[in-house]
């Protein structure tokens, strides 16, 4: 089962994406003209689900941000976090035989033919080992390297077009970071090591956060076998009592940011399919393919920017951005960057009980203000570390909006950075 990338496969992927999305547009128009029952959300979700890979991740990210898409479209795309169309049993048999050998079924008491979950890069099957342990076997889809490189080629084109129309961002670091992190997600042995690292990290903390145990003897580059852990998804938790939702929100905030502020490592993919909640408000964190490590100097810059905003000190803010890796900064560029920083840091500076984000419109207004400021102050090149730091903030903010909770985020943050 050759999953290596090649130029022909990349070209084929580009053609497949273009044809699929073009077909979705035509199908939508046809449904309107004929009065067919299929709707835009159904058609779009089906199209992105079939594409898989980074194109599907775009749908996942857009669906996470409340208010970004019409409610019916967002609700439909939310299925892509764990309920995307799965590959059939013939693929599963071939993949398992290739990874564990022709007699792979003898290694399990049972192995469910239907996928329990299916996402952008792989699908999960519930199984039981001969030792009696219930496990989740995550199988990578075929030709994912070609899919990633093909989709990134298209992304590069779109970003270059954006730069020509609105020359305010140099996106070279963004492209490089996305490429490196997405390629890492295809290495399931690396994900196994990441999983064990986070499991040890949380076991040595006092936080109610669990990470599945991995099974190295049943894992390969494209098969990852881990402990099966049950929990509720975010949409279910939305129906829980407010007090329990507040406990979930506090634990979820710490689950993502404790590793960053105490150990310099971040789970870079906080979409709703990657965590589950237990009835007591505990958190189960899944899928460690996208993990970002940060230098001490970058983290020192994070802390320094917090204090710069707290003191309204422009000089300290400039120093902090330079520690992050921003270059050729002017006072005008610092003012522009501070608009977004104040939006992200605002709840952490505000020592009172409040929402993490008041509404999705707040983020849109902040982004619009930054764009307008950059048009006046000049082009900026965000450092590569900024990409997934920002993505994590958006992901957690989206979860808190869905939960509709209010907490003292300032005190939570202070506890995380103490020491």
PyMOL commands that set and color helices and strands:
alter all, ss='L'
color gray80, all
select helices_A, chain A and resi 7-34+40-51+53-64+71-81+89-100+104-107+144-165+172-184+188-203+216-218+234-237+242-263+272-274+296-311+314-324+331-349+360-377+385-403+409-417
alter helices_A, ss='H'
color red, helices_A
select strands_A, chain A and resi 108-111+117-118+122-129+134-140+209-211+223-227+265-267+275-277+283-285+291-293
alter strands_A, ss='S'
color yellow, strands_A
deselect
rebuild
show_as cartoon
